[in-house]
């Protein structure tokens, strides 16, 4: 193996972590999955309450969890939009 091949192999190995999955993206995906699960759970509880299979307390609790999840998602969205607008204001 010549020096160029060894150098190329070292550079390739050094660049591998840059192509590894970003943990923040994985966390965002998990948060989105949790958000959808919360909404689905609330919907199932509401359907069960309509046919008399769930009590009112469970429905109110599920609705409160759903409201909290939606409020959190809206807050995160607002922060992302605000950060994007700040980036657009930066001089090039």
PDB file of N, CA, C and O in Angstrom:
ATOM      1  N   UNK A   1       0.855  -1.172   0.000  1.00  0.00           N
ATOM      2  CA  UNK A   1       0.000   0.000   0.000  1.00  0.00           C
ATOM      3  C   UNK A   1       0.901   1.235   0.000  1.00  0.00           C
ATOM      4  O   UNK A   1       1.805   1.356   0.826  1.00  0.00           O
ATOM      5  N   UNK A   2       0.649   2.119  -0.908  1.00  0.00           N
ATOM      6  CA  UNK A   2       1.474   3.329  -0.959  1.00  0.00           C
ATOM      7  C   UNK A   2       0.931   4.383  -0.003  1.00  0.00           C
ATOM      8  O   UNK A   2      -0.122   4.199   0.608  1.00  0.00           O
ATOM      9  N   UNK A   3       1.652   5.475   0.118  1.00  0.00           N
ATOM     10  CA  UNK A   3       1.305   6.527   1.084  1.00  0.00           C
ATOM     11  C   UNK A   3      -0.022   7.182   0.729  1.00  0.00           C
ATOM     12  O   UNK A   3      -0.798   7.522   1.622  1.00  0.00           O
ATOM     13  N   UNK A   4      -0.296   7.365  -0.556  1.00  0.00           N
ATOM     14  CA  UNK A   4      -1.548   8.013  -0.959  1.00  0.00           C
ATOM     15  C   UNK A   4      -2.761   7.181  -0.530  1.00  0.00           C
ATOM     16  O   UNK A   4      -3.762   7.728  -0.068  1.00  0.00           O
ATOM     17  N   UNK A   5      -2.666   5.879  -0.684  1.00  0.00           N
ATOM     18  CA  UNK A   5      -3.778   5.016  -0.290  1.00  0.00           C
ATOM     19  C   UNK A   5      -3.963   5.034   1.222  1.00  0.00           C
ATOM     20  O   UNK A   5      -5.091   5.066   1.714  1.00  0.00           O
ATOM     21  N   UNK A   6      -2.844   5.014   1.964  1.00  0.00           N
ATOM     22  CA  UNK A   6      -2.939   5.057   3.423  1.00  0.00           C
ATOM     23  C   UNK A   6      -3.514   6.386   3.886  1.00  0.00           C
ATOM     24  O   UNK A   6      -4.330   6.428   4.806  1.00  0.00           O
ATOM     25  N   UNK A   7      -3.092   7.465   3.251  1.00  0.00           N
ATOM     26  CA  UNK A   7      -3.605   8.790   3.598  1.00  0.00           C
ATOM     27  C   UNK A   7      -5.091   8.891   3.271  1.00  0.00           C
ATOM     28  O   UNK A   7      -5.857   9.471   4.040  1.00  0.00           O
ATOM     29  N   UNK A   8      -5.500   8.333   2.142  1.00  0.00           N
ATOM     30  CA  UNK A   8      -6.910   8.343   1.762  1.00  0.00           C
ATOM     31  C   UNK A   8      -7.738   7.544   2.766  1.00  0.00           C
ATOM     32  O   UNK A   8      -8.839   7.953   3.135  1.00  0.00           O
ATOM     33  N   UNK A   9      -7.205   6.405   3.204  1.00  0.00           N
ATOM     34  CA  UNK A   9      -7.919   5.587   4.182  1.00  0.00           C
ATOM     35  C   UNK A   9      -8.061   6.329   5.511  1.00  0.00           C
ATOM     36  O   UNK A   9      -9.107   6.246   6.155  1.00  0.00           O
ATOM     37  N   UNK A  10      -7.028   7.047   5.924  1.00  0.00           N
ATOM     38  CA  UNK A  10      -7.100   7.810   7.173  1.00  0.00           C
ATOM     39  C   UNK A  10      -8.125   8.934   7.063  1.00  0.00           C
ATOM     40  O   UNK A  10      -8.899   9.166   7.991  1.00  0.00           O
ATOM     41  N   UNK A  11      -8.128   9.621   5.943  1.00  0.00           N
ATOM     42  CA  UNK A  11      -9.092  10.715   5.750  1.00  0.00           C
ATOM     43  C   UNK A  11     -10.522  10.178   5.700  1.00  0.00           C
ATOM     44  O   UNK A  11     -11.447  10.799   6.224  1.00  0.00           O
ATOM     45  N   UNK A  12     -10.693   9.019   5.065  1.00  0.00           N
ATOM     46  CA  UNK A  12     -12.020   8.409   5.011  1.00  0.00           C
ATOM     47  C   UNK A  12     -12.498   8.051   6.417  1.00  0.00           C
ATOM     48  O   UNK A  12     -13.644   8.316   6.780  1.00  0.00           O
ATOM     49  N   UNK A  13     -11.618   7.455   7.191  1.00  0.00           N
ATOM     50  CA  UNK A  13     -11.964   7.083   8.558  1.00  0.00           C
ATOM     51  C   UNK A  13     -12.288   8.319   9.388  1.00  0.00           C
ATOM     52  O   UNK A  13     -13.202   8.287  10.212  1.00  0.00           O
ATOM     53  N   UNK A  14     -11.562   9.392   9.184  1.00  0.00           N
ATOM     54  CA  UNK A  14     -11.813  10.625   9.930  1.00  0.00           C
ATOM     55  C   UNK A  14     -13.139  11.259   9.533  1.00  0.00           C
ATOM     56  O   UNK A  14     -13.773  11.925  10.351  1.00  0.00           O
ATOM     57  N   UNK A  15     -13.567  11.061   8.289  1.00  0.00           N
ATOM     58  CA  UNK A  15     -14.816  11.678   7.840  1.00  0.00           C
ATOM     59  C   UNK A  15     -16.032  10.828   8.176  1.00  0.00           C
ATOM     60  O   UNK A  15     -17.155  11.319   8.058  1.00  0.00           O
ATOM     61  N   UNK A  16     -15.864   9.599   8.580  1.00  0.00           N
ATOM     62  CA  UNK A  16     -16.992   8.719   8.909  1.00  0.00           C
ATOM     63  C   UNK A  16     -17.899   9.286   9.999  1.00  0.00           C
ATOM     64  O   UNK A  16     -19.118   9.197   9.853  1.00  0.00           O
ATOM     65  N   UNK A  17     -17.376   9.866  11.086  1.00  0.00           N
ATOM     66  CA  UNK A  17     -18.291  10.396  12.097  1.00  0.00           C
ATOM     67  C   UNK A  17     -19.218  11.493  11.553  1.00  0.00           C
ATOM     68  O   UNK A  17     -20.314  11.692  12.078  1.00  0.00           O
ATOM     69  N   UNK A  18     -18.788  12.196  10.517  1.00  0.00           N
ATOM     70  CA  UNK A  18     -19.633  13.246   9.954  1.00  0.00           C
ATOM     71  C   UNK A  18     -20.851  12.649   9.262  1.00  0.00           C
ATOM     72  O   UNK A  18     -21.878  13.313   9.125  1.00  0.00           O
ATOM     73  N   UNK A  19     -20.740  11.407   8.830  1.00  0.00           N
ATOM     74  CA  UNK A  19     -21.870  10.775   8.160  1.00  0.00           C
ATOM     75  C   UNK A  19     -22.717   9.937   9.117  1.00  0.00           C
ATOM     76  O   UNK A  19     -23.727   9.362   8.710  1.00  0.00           O
ATOM     77  N   UNK A  20     -22.315   9.867  10.370  1.00  0.00           N
ATOM     78  CA  UNK A  20     -23.092   9.121  11.355  1.00  0.00           C
ATOM     79  C   UNK A  20     -24.399   9.858  11.633  1.00  0.00           C
ATOM     80  O   UNK A  20     -24.463  11.078  11.480  1.00  0.00           O
ATOM     81  N   UNK A  21     -25.432   9.140  12.034  1.00  0.00           N
ATOM     82  CA  UNK A  21     -26.708   9.795  12.326  1.00  0.00           C
ATOM     83  C   UNK A  21     -26.554  10.854  13.416  1.00  0.00           C
ATOM     84  O   UNK A  21     -25.862  10.651  14.413  1.00  0.00           O
ATOM     85  N   UNK A  22     -27.201  11.959  13.202  1.00  0.00           N
ATOM     86  CA  UNK A  22     -27.159  13.058  14.161  1.00  0.00           C
ATOM     87  C   UNK A  22     -28.136  12.758  15.302  1.00  0.00           C
ATOM     88  O   UNK A  22     -29.320  12.535  15.050  1.00  0.00           O
ATOM     89  N   UNK A  23     -27.661  12.750  16.543  1.00  0.00           N
ATOM     90  CA  UNK A  23     -28.559  12.424  17.662  1.00  0.00           C
ATOM     91  C   UNK A  23     -29.715  13.403  17.820  1.00  0.00           C
ATOM     92  O   UNK A  23     -30.778  13.018  18.307  1.00  0.00           O
ATOM     93  N   UNK A  24     -29.532  14.666  17.418  1.00  0.00           N
ATOM     94  CA  UNK A  24     -30.631  15.619  17.543  1.00  0.00           C
ATOM     95  C   UNK A  24     -31.748  15.290  16.564  1.00  0.00           C
ATOM     96  O   UNK A  24     -32.924  15.499  16.864  1.00  0.00           O
ATOM     97  N   UNK A  25     -31.379  14.772  15.387  1.00  0.00           N
ATOM     98  CA  UNK A  25     -32.406  14.381  14.419  1.00  0.00           C
ATOM     99  C   UNK A  25     -33.166  13.170  14.944  1.00  0.00           C
ATOM    100  O   UNK A  25     -34.387  13.091  14.814  1.00  0.00           O
ATOM    101  N   UNK A  26     -32.439  12.229  15.538  1.00  0.00           N
ATOM    102  CA  UNK A  26     -33.099  11.059  16.120  1.00  0.00           C
ATOM    103  C   UNK A  26     -34.009  11.479  17.269  1.00  0.00           C
ATOM    104  O   UNK A  26     -35.098  10.928  17.429  1.00  0.00           O
ATOM    105  N   UNK A  27     -33.575  12.440  18.063  1.00  0.00           N
ATOM    106  CA  UNK A  27     -34.398  12.920  19.178  1.00  0.00           C
ATOM    107  C   UNK A  27     -35.653  13.611  18.652  1.00  0.00           C
ATOM    108  O   UNK A  27     -36.732  13.460  19.226  1.00  0.00           O
ATOM    109  N   UNK A  28     -35.517  14.361  17.575  1.00  0.00           N
ATOM    110  CA  UNK A  28     -36.679  15.033  16.991  1.00  0.00           C
ATOM    111  C   UNK A  28     -37.665  14.008  16.444  1.00  0.00           C
ATOM    112  O   UNK A  28     -38.878  14.175  16.573  1.00  0.00           O
ATOM    113  N   UNK A  29     -37.148  12.962  15.840  1.00  0.00           N
ATOM    114  CA  UNK A  29     -38.017  11.898  15.342  1.00  0.00           C
ATOM    115  C   UNK A  29     -38.743  11.196  16.466  1.00  0.00           C
ATOM    116  O   UNK A  29     -39.924  10.869  16.342  1.00  0.00           O
ATOM    117  N   UNK A  30     -38.046  10.963  17.562  1.00  0.00           N
ATOM    118  CA  UNK A  30     -38.675  10.332  18.722  1.00  0.00           C
ATOM    119  C   UNK A  30     -39.733  11.240  19.327  1.00  0.00           C
ATOM    120  O   UNK A  30     -40.787  10.775  19.761  1.00  0.00           O
ATOM    121  N   UNK A  31     -39.450  12.534  19.352  1.00  0.00           N
ATOM    122  CA  UNK A  31     -40.432  13.487  19.891  1.00  0.00           C
ATOM    123  C   UNK A  31     -41.683  13.520  19.021  1.00  0.00           C
ATOM    124  O   UNK A  31     -42.800  13.588  19.533  1.00  0.00           O
ATOM    125  N   UNK A  32     -41.492  13.471  17.706  1.00  0.00           N
ATOM    126  CA  UNK A  32     -42.644  13.455  16.803  1.00  0.00           C
ATOM    127  C   UNK A  32     -43.460  12.184  16.988  1.00  0.00           C
ATOM    128  O   UNK A  32     -44.690  12.222  16.952  1.00  0.00           O
ATOM    129  N   UNK A  33     -42.786  11.073  17.186  1.00  0.00           N
ATOM    130  CA  UNK A  33     -43.492   9.809  17.421  1.00  0.00           C
ATOM    131  C   UNK A  33     -44.274   9.858  18.733  1.00  0.00           C
ATOM    132  O   UNK A  33     -45.414   9.399  18.800  1.00  0.00           O
ATOM    133  N   UNK A  34     -43.659  10.413  19.768  1.00  0.00           N
ATOM    134  CA  UNK A  34     -44.349  10.550  21.053  1.00  0.00           C
ATOM    135  C   UNK A  34     -45.559  11.477  20.928  1.00  0.00           C
ATOM    136  O   UNK A  34     -46.604  11.226  21.528  1.00  0.00           O
ATOM    137  N   UNK A  35     -45.414  12.537  20.154  1.00  0.00           N
ATOM    138  CA  UNK A  35     -46.507  13.478  19.933  1.00  0.00           C
ATOM    139  C   UNK A  35     -47.684  12.771  19.268  1.00  0.00           C
ATOM    140  O   UNK A  35     -48.832  12.915  19.691  1.00  0.00           O
ATOM    141  N   UNK A  36     -47.382  12.007  18.222  1.00  0.00           N
ATOM    142  CA  UNK A  36     -48.447  11.294  17.517  1.00  0.00           C
ATOM    143  C   UNK A  36     -49.095  10.229  18.413  1.00  0.00           C
ATOM    144  O   UNK A  36     -50.308  10.023  18.364  1.00  0.00           O
ATOM    145  N   UNK A  37     -48.280   9.561  19.224  1.00  0.00           N
ATOM    146  CA  UNK A  37     -48.823   8.550  20.136  1.00  0.00           C
ATOM    147  C   UNK A  37     -49.762   9.189  21.154  1.00  0.00           C
ATOM    148  O   UNK A  37     -50.798   8.617  21.492  1.00  0.00           O
ATOM    149  N   UNK A  38     -49.403  10.364  21.637  1.00  0.00           N
ATOM    150  CA  UNK A  38     -50.260  11.070  22.593  1.00  0.00           C
ATOM    151  C   UNK A  38     -51.592  11.442  21.956  1.00  0.00           C
ATOM    152  O   UNK A  38     -52.647  11.284  22.572  1.00  0.00           O
ATOM    153  N   UNK A  39     -51.543  11.936  20.724  1.00  0.00           N
ATOM    154  CA  UNK A  39     -52.782  12.308  20.044  1.00  0.00           C
ATOM    155  C   UNK A  39     -53.643  11.083  19.757  1.00  0.00           C
ATOM    156  O   UNK A  39     -54.866  11.135  19.894  1.00  0.00           O
ATOM    157  N   UNK A  40     -53.012   9.987  19.361  1.00  0.00           N
ATOM    158  CA  UNK A  40     -53.781   8.767  19.092  1.00  0.00           C
ATOM    159  C   UNK A  40     -54.412   8.214  20.371  1.00  0.00           C
ATOM    160  O   UNK A  40     -55.548   7.742  20.359  1.00  0.00           O
ATOM    161  N   UNK A  41     -53.666   8.279  21.468  1.00  0.00           N
ATOM    162  CA  UNK A  41     -54.200   7.808  22.752  1.00  0.00           C
ATOM    163  C   UNK A  41     -55.409   8.646  23.158  1.00  0.00           C
ATOM    164  O   UNK A  41     -56.404   8.114  23.650  1.00  0.00           O
ATOM    165  N   UNK A  42     -55.317   9.954  22.952  1.00  0.00           N
ATOM    166  CA  UNK A  42     -56.438  10.837  23.286  1.00  0.00           C
ATOM    167  C   UNK A  42     -57.642  10.523  22.422  1.00  0.00           C
ATOM    168  O   UNK A  42     -58.773  10.501  22.908  1.00  0.00           O
ATOM    169  N   UNK A  43     -57.403  10.278  21.141  1.00  0.00           N
ATOM    170  CA  UNK A  43     -58.504   9.959  20.236  1.00  0.00           C
ATOM    171  C   UNK A  43     -59.182   8.638  20.637  1.00  0.00           C
ATOM    172  O   UNK A  43     -60.409   8.536  20.626  1.00  0.00           O
ATOM    173  N   UNK A  44     -58.379   7.641  20.986  1.00  0.00           N
ATOM    174  CA  UNK A  44     -58.938   6.359  21.409  1.00  0.00           C
ATOM    175  C   UNK A  44     -59.737   6.511  22.703  1.00  0.00           C
ATOM    176  O   UNK A  44     -60.799   5.908  22.856  1.00  0.00           O
ATOM    177  N   UNK A  45     -59.223   7.316  23.630  1.00  0.00           N
ATOM    178  CA  UNK A  45     -59.943   7.545  24.889  1.00  0.00           C
ATOM    179  C   UNK A  45     -61.254   8.274  24.632  1.00  0.00           C
ATOM    180  O   UNK A  45     -62.267   7.967  25.260  1.00  0.00           O
ATOM    181  N   UNK A  46     -61.245   9.231  23.719  1.00  0.00           N
ATOM    182  CA  UNK A  46     -62.465   9.972  23.394  1.00  0.00           C
ATOM    183  C   UNK A  46     -63.505   9.048  22.760  1.00  0.00           C
ATOM    184  O   UNK A  46     -64.693   9.130  23.072  1.00  0.00           O
ATOM    185  N   UNK A  47     -63.048   8.170  21.868  1.00  0.00           N
ATOM    186  CA  UNK A  47     -63.986   7.218  21.256  1.00  0.00           C
ATOM    187  C   UNK A  47     -64.562   6.277  22.310  1.00  0.00           C
ATOM    188  O   UNK A  47     -65.754   5.970  22.299  1.00  0.00           O
ATOM    189  N   UNK A  48     -63.698   5.824  23.221  1.00  0.00           N
ATOM    190  CA  UNK A  48     -64.168   4.929  24.280  1.00  0.00           C
ATOM    191  C   UNK A  48     -65.155   5.643  25.204  1.00  0.00           C
ATOM    192  O   UNK A  48     -66.124   5.041  25.668  1.00  0.00           O
ATOM    193  N   UNK A  49     -64.911   6.908  25.466  1.00  0.00           N
ATOM    194  CA  UNK A  49     -65.816   7.668  26.327  1.00  0.00           C
ATOM    195  C   UNK A  49     -67.179   7.863  25.655  1.00  0.00           C
ATOM    196  O   UNK A  49     -68.210   7.880  26.328  1.00  0.00           O
ATOM    197  N   UNK A  50     -67.179   8.007  24.346  1.00  0.00           N
ATOM    198  CA  UNK A  50     -68.451   8.201  23.641  1.00  0.00           C
ATOM    199  C   UNK A  50     -69.352   6.971  23.722  1.00  0.00           C
ATOM    200  O   UNK A  50     -70.576   7.099  23.744  1.00  0.00           O
ATOM    201  N   UNK A  51     -68.760   5.796  23.766  1.00  0.00           N
ATOM    202  CA  UNK A  51     -69.572   4.575  23.832  1.00  0.00           C
ATOM    203  C   UNK A  51     -69.694   4.053  25.263  1.00  0.00           C
ATOM    204  O   UNK A  51     -70.246   2.976  25.486  1.00  0.00           O
ATOM    205  N   UNK A  52     -69.179   4.816  26.233  1.00  0.00           N
ATOM    206  CA  UNK A  52     -69.336   4.473  27.627  1.00  0.00           C
ATOM    207  C   UNK A  52     -68.301   3.509  28.177  1.00  0.00           C
ATOM    208  O   UNK A  52     -68.513   2.935  29.246  1.00  0.00           O
ATOM    209  N   UNK A  53     -67.199   3.314  27.491  1.00  0.00           N
ATOM    210  CA  UNK A  53     -66.177   2.382  27.958  1.00  0.00           C
ATOM    211  C   UNK A  53     -65.054   3.061  28.731  1.00  0.00           C
ATOM    212  O   UNK A  53     -64.179   2.378  29.263  1.00  0.00           O
ATOM    213  N   UNK A  54     -65.059   4.380  28.804  1.00  0.00           N
ATOM    214  CA  UNK A  54     -64.034   5.112  29.557  1.00  0.00           C
ATOM    215  C   UNK A  54     -64.734   6.157  30.419  1.00  0.00           C
ATOM    216  O   UNK A  54     -65.762   6.718  30.040  1.00  0.00           O
ATOM    217  N   UNK A  55     -64.156   6.398  31.572  1.00  0.00           N
ATOM    218  CA  UNK A  55     -64.776   7.387  32.453  1.00  0.00           C
ATOM    219  C   UNK A  55     -64.371   8.806  32.052  1.00  0.00           C
ATOM    220  O   UNK A  55     -63.438   9.014  31.276  1.00  0.00           O
ATOM    221  N   UNK A  56     -65.085   9.747  32.591  1.00  0.00           N
ATOM    222  CA  UNK A  56     -64.864  11.153  32.260  1.00  0.00           C
ATOM    223  C   UNK A  56     -63.495  11.629  32.716  1.00  0.00           C
ATOM    224  O   UNK A  56     -62.863  12.443  32.043  1.00  0.00           O
ATOM    225  N   UNK A  57     -63.037  11.129  33.851  1.00  0.00           N
ATOM    226  CA  UNK A  57     -61.723  11.527  34.370  1.00  0.00           C
ATOM    227  C   UNK A  57     -60.605  11.142  33.397  1.00  0.00           C
ATOM    228  O   UNK A  57     -59.687  11.928  33.166  1.00  0.00           O
ATOM    229  N   UNK A  58     -60.680   9.939  32.830  1.00  0.00           N
ATOM    230  CA  UNK A  58     -59.661   9.496  31.865  1.00  0.00           C
ATOM    231  C   UNK A  58     -59.694  10.369  30.617  1.00  0.00           C
ATOM    232  O   UNK A  58     -58.649  10.695  30.053  1.00  0.00           O
ATOM    233  N   UNK A  59     -60.890  10.744  30.187  1.00  0.00           N
ATOM    234  CA  UNK A  59     -61.009  11.604  29.010  1.00  0.00           C
ATOM    235  C   UNK A  59     -60.421  12.979  29.268  1.00  0.00           C
ATOM    236  O   UNK A  59     -59.701  13.512  28.424  1.00  0.00           O
ATOM    237  N   UNK A  60     -60.718  13.557  30.419  1.00  0.00           N
ATOM    238  CA  UNK A  60     -60.190  14.884  30.750  1.00  0.00           C
ATOM    239  C   UNK A  60     -58.671  14.838  30.860  1.00  0.00           C
ATOM    240  O   UNK A  60     -57.986  15.750  30.395  1.00  0.00           O
ATOM    241  N   UNK A  61     -58.145  13.786  31.470  1.00  0.00           N
ATOM    242  CA  UNK A  61     -56.691  13.649  31.594  1.00  0.00           C
ATOM    243  C   UNK A  61     -56.038  13.501  30.227  1.00  0.00           C
ATOM    244  O   UNK A  61     -55.000  14.112  29.970  1.00  0.00           O
ATOM    245  N   UNK A  62     -56.632  12.697  29.347  1.00  0.00           N
ATOM    246  CA  UNK A  62     -56.085  12.519  28.000  1.00  0.00           C
ATOM    247  C   UNK A  62     -56.140  13.822  27.210  1.00  0.00           C
ATOM    248  O   UNK A  62     -55.206  14.145  26.475  1.00  0.00           O
ATOM    249  N   UNK A  63     -57.222  14.565  27.360  1.00  0.00           N
ATOM    250  CA  UNK A  63     -57.342  15.854  26.657  1.00  0.00           C
ATOM    251  C   UNK A  63     -56.310  16.848  27.166  1.00  0.00           C
ATOM    252  O   UNK A  63     -55.765  17.622  26.379  1.00  0.00           O
ATOM    253  N   UNK A  64     -56.030  16.846  28.473  1.00  0.00           N
ATOM    254  CA  UNK A  64     -55.022  17.745  29.038  1.00  0.00           C
ATOM    255  C   UNK A  64     -53.632  17.378  28.512  1.00  0.00           C
ATOM    256  O   UNK A  64     -52.839  18.262  28.184  1.00  0.00           O
ATOM    257  N   UNK A  65     -53.337  16.081  28.430  1.00  0.00           N
ATOM    258  CA  UNK A  65     -52.051  15.652  27.878  1.00  0.00           C
ATOM    259  C   UNK A  65     -51.919  16.064  26.418  1.00  0.00           C
ATOM    260  O   UNK A  65     -50.856  16.499  25.974  1.00  0.00           O
ATOM    261  N   UNK A  66     -53.004  15.921  25.690  1.00  0.00           N
ATOM    262  CA  UNK A  66     -53.001  16.302  24.278  1.00  0.00           C
ATOM    263  C   UNK A  66     -52.789  17.807  24.114  1.00  0.00           C
ATOM    264  O   UNK A  66     -52.033  18.240  23.244  1.00  0.00           O
ATOM    265  N   UNK A  67     -53.453  18.596  24.946  1.00  0.00           N
ATOM    266  CA  UNK A  67     -53.288  20.052  24.882  1.00  0.00           C
ATOM    267  C   UNK A  67     -51.846  20.439  25.194  1.00  0.00           C
ATOM    268  O   UNK A  67     -51.271  21.302  24.530  1.00  0.00           O
ATOM    269  N   UNK A  68     -51.267  19.801  26.204  1.00  0.00           N
ATOM    270  CA  UNK A  68     -49.877  20.082  26.557  1.00  0.00           C
ATOM    271  C   UNK A  68     -48.944  19.728  25.403  1.00  0.00           C
ATOM    272  O   UNK A  68     -48.010  20.475  25.111  1.00  0.00           O
ATOM    273  N   UNK A  69     -49.189  18.592  24.744  1.00  0.00           N
ATOM    274  CA  UNK A  69     -48.354  18.178  23.615  1.00  0.00           C
ATOM    275  C   UNK A  69     -48.466  19.161  22.453  1.00  0.00           C
ATOM    276  O   UNK A  69     -47.463  19.507  21.829  1.00  0.00           O
ATOM    277  N   UNK A  70     -49.671  19.606  22.167  1.00  0.00           N
ATOM    278  CA  UNK A  70     -49.867  20.564  21.075  1.00  0.00           C
ATOM    279  C   UNK A  70     -49.224  21.906  21.422  1.00  0.00           C
ATOM    280  O   UNK A  70     -48.585  22.521  20.568  1.00  0.00           O
ATOM    281  N   UNK A  71     -49.383  22.362  22.654  1.00  0.00           N
ATOM    282  CA  UNK A  71     -48.756  23.622  23.080  1.00  0.00           C
ATOM    283  C   UNK A  71     -47.233  23.539  22.965  1.00  0.00           C
ATOM    284  O   UNK A  71     -46.586  24.496  22.539  1.00  0.00           O
ATOM    285  N   UNK A  72     -46.668  22.401  23.344  1.00  0.00           N
ATOM    286  CA  UNK A  72     -45.223  22.218  23.242  1.00  0.00           C
ATOM    287  C   UNK A  72     -44.782  22.233  21.790  1.00  0.00           C
ATOM    288  O   UNK A  72     -43.775  22.856  21.454  1.00  0.00           O
ATOM    289  N   UNK A  73     -45.526  21.554  20.924  1.00  0.00           N
ATOM    290  CA  UNK A  73     -45.181  21.519  19.500  1.00  0.00           C
ATOM    291  C   UNK A  73     -45.256  22.917  18.884  1.00  0.00           C
ATOM    292  O   UNK A  73     -44.410  23.285  18.070  1.00  0.00           O
ATOM    293  N   UNK A  74     -46.251  23.680  19.265  1.00  0.00           N
ATOM    294  CA  UNK A  74     -46.388  25.048  18.746  1.00  0.00           C
ATOM    295  C   UNK A  74     -45.230  25.920  19.230  1.00  0.00           C
ATOM    296  O   UNK A  74     -44.706  26.731  18.466  1.00  0.00           O
ATOM    297  N   UNK A  75     -44.835  25.763  20.474  1.00  0.00           N
ATOM    298  CA  UNK A  75     -43.714  26.535  21.013  1.00  0.00           C
ATOM    299  C   UNK A  75     -42.418  26.203  20.291  1.00  0.00           C
ATOM    300  O   UNK A  75     -41.643  27.099  19.956  1.00  0.00           O
ATOM    301  N   UNK A  76     -42.181  24.920  20.049  1.00  0.00           N
ATOM    302  CA  UNK A  76     -40.978  24.511  19.321  1.00  0.00           C
ATOM    303  C   UNK A  76     -41.010  25.060  17.903  1.00  0.00           C
ATOM    304  O   UNK A  76     -39.998  25.553  17.403  1.00  0.00           O
ATOM    305  N   UNK A  77     -42.163  24.978  17.254  1.00  0.00           N
ATOM    306  CA  UNK A  77     -42.285  25.511  15.901  1.00  0.00           C
ATOM    307  C   UNK A  77     -42.002  27.013  15.871  1.00  0.00           C
ATOM    308  O   UNK A  77     -41.307  27.499  14.979  1.00  0.00           O
ATOM    309  N   UNK A  78     -42.538  27.741  16.840  1.00  0.00           N
ATOM    310  CA  UNK A  78     -42.297  29.184  16.893  1.00  0.00           C
ATOM    311  C   UNK A  78     -40.812  29.495  17.067  1.00  0.00           C
ATOM    312  O   UNK A  78     -40.299  30.429  16.449  1.00  0.00           O
ATOM    313  N   UNK A  79     -40.125  28.728  17.895  1.00  0.00           N
ATOM    314  CA  UNK A  79     -38.681  28.938  18.091  1.00  0.00           C
ATOM    315  C   UNK A  79     -37.892  28.638  16.826  1.00  0.00           C
ATOM    316  O   UNK A  79     -36.938  29.346  16.506  1.00  0.00           O
ATOM    317  N   UNK A  80     -38.284  27.596  16.106  1.00  0.00           N
ATOM    318  CA  UNK A  80     -37.600  27.255  14.853  1.00  0.00           C
ATOM    319  C   UNK A  80     -37.813  28.364  13.823  1.00  0.00           C
ATOM    320  O   UNK A  80     -36.874  28.754  13.128  1.00  0.00           O
ATOM    321  N   UNK A  81     -39.032  28.868  13.723  1.00  0.00           N
ATOM    322  CA  UNK A  81     -39.315  29.956  12.779  1.00  0.00           C
ATOM    323  C   UNK A  81     -38.541  31.209  13.171  1.00  0.00           C
ATOM    324  O   UNK A  81     -37.999  31.900  12.308  1.00  0.00           O
ATOM    325  N   UNK A  82     -38.488  31.502  14.460  1.00  0.00           N
ATOM    326  CA  UNK A  82     -37.741  32.668  14.934  1.00  0.00           C
ATOM    327  C   UNK A  82     -36.249  32.540  14.614  1.00  0.00           C
ATOM    328  O   UNK A  82     -35.618  33.510  14.196  1.00  0.00           O
ATOM    329  N   UNK A  83     -35.691  31.355  14.809  1.00  0.00           N
ATOM    330  CA  UNK A  83     -34.271  31.138  14.488  1.00  0.00           C
ATOM    331  C   UNK A  83     -34.031  31.272  12.994  1.00  0.00           C
ATOM    332  O   UNK A  83     -33.020  31.839  12.578  1.00  0.00           O
ATOM    333  N   UNK A  84     -34.940  30.764  12.187  1.00  0.00           N
ATOM    334  CA  UNK A  84     -34.807  30.878  10.730  1.00  0.00           C
ATOM    335  C   UNK A  84     -34.848  32.347  10.300  1.00  0.00           C
ATOM    336  O   UNK A  84     -34.073  32.768   9.441  1.00  0.00           O
ATOM    337  N   UNK A  85     -35.743  33.112  10.892  1.00  0.00           N
ATOM    338  CA  UNK A  85     -35.829  34.532  10.556  1.00  0.00           C
ATOM    339  C   UNK A  85     -34.558  35.274  10.966  1.00  0.00           C
ATOM    340  O   UNK A  85     -34.116  36.183  10.263  1.00  0.00           O
ATOM    341  N   UNK A  86     -33.968  34.890  12.102  1.00  0.00           N
ATOM    342  CA  UNK A  86     -32.689  35.495  12.528  1.00  0.00           C
ATOM    343  C   UNK A  86     -31.599  35.182  11.514  1.00  0.00           C
ATOM    344  O   UNK A  86     -30.788  36.050  11.190  1.00  0.00           O
ATOM    345  N   UNK A  87     -31.571  33.966  11.014  1.00  0.00           N
ATOM    346  CA  UNK A  87     -30.572  33.588  10.011  1.00  0.00           C
ATOM    347  C   UNK A  87     -30.764  34.402   8.740  1.00  0.00           C
ATOM    348  O   UNK A  87     -29.791  34.821   8.115  1.00  0.00           O
ATOM    349  N   UNK A  88     -32.016  34.626   8.357  1.00  0.00           N
ATOM    350  CA  UNK A  88     -32.269  35.422   7.144  1.00  0.00           C
ATOM    351  C   UNK A  88     -31.829  36.871   7.307  1.00  0.00           C
ATOM    352  O   UNK A  88     -31.474  37.524   6.326  1.00  0.00           O
ATOM    353  N   UNK A  89     -31.849  37.373   8.524  1.00  0.00           N
ATOM    354  CA  UNK A  89     -31.446  38.762   8.769  1.00  0.00           C
ATOM    355  C   UNK A  89     -29.928  38.943   8.792  1.00  0.00           C
ATOM    356  O   UNK A  89     -29.443  40.073   8.739  1.00  0.00           O
ATOM    357  N   UNK A  90     -29.186  37.861   8.869  1.00  0.00           N
ATOM    358  CA  UNK A  90     -27.722  37.985   8.933  1.00  0.00           C
ATOM    359  C   UNK A  90     -27.175  38.505   7.606  1.00  0.00           C
ATOM    360  O   UNK A  90     -27.611  38.090   6.532  1.00  0.00           O
ATOM    361  N   UNK A  91     -26.210  39.423   7.700  1.00  0.00           N
ATOM    362  CA  UNK A  91     -25.597  39.897   6.456  1.00  0.00           C
ATOM    363  C   UNK A  91     -24.709  38.805   5.847  1.00  0.00           C
ATOM    364  O   UNK A  91     -24.045  38.043   6.550  1.00  0.00           O
ATOM    365  N   UNK A  92     -24.726  38.765   4.552  1.00  0.00           N
ATOM    366  CA  UNK A  92     -23.935  37.734   3.865  1.00  0.00           C
ATOM    367  C   UNK A  92     -22.544  38.244   3.558  1.00  0.00           C
ATOM    368  O   UNK A  92     -21.733  37.519   2.983  1.00  0.00           O
TER     369      UNK A  92
END
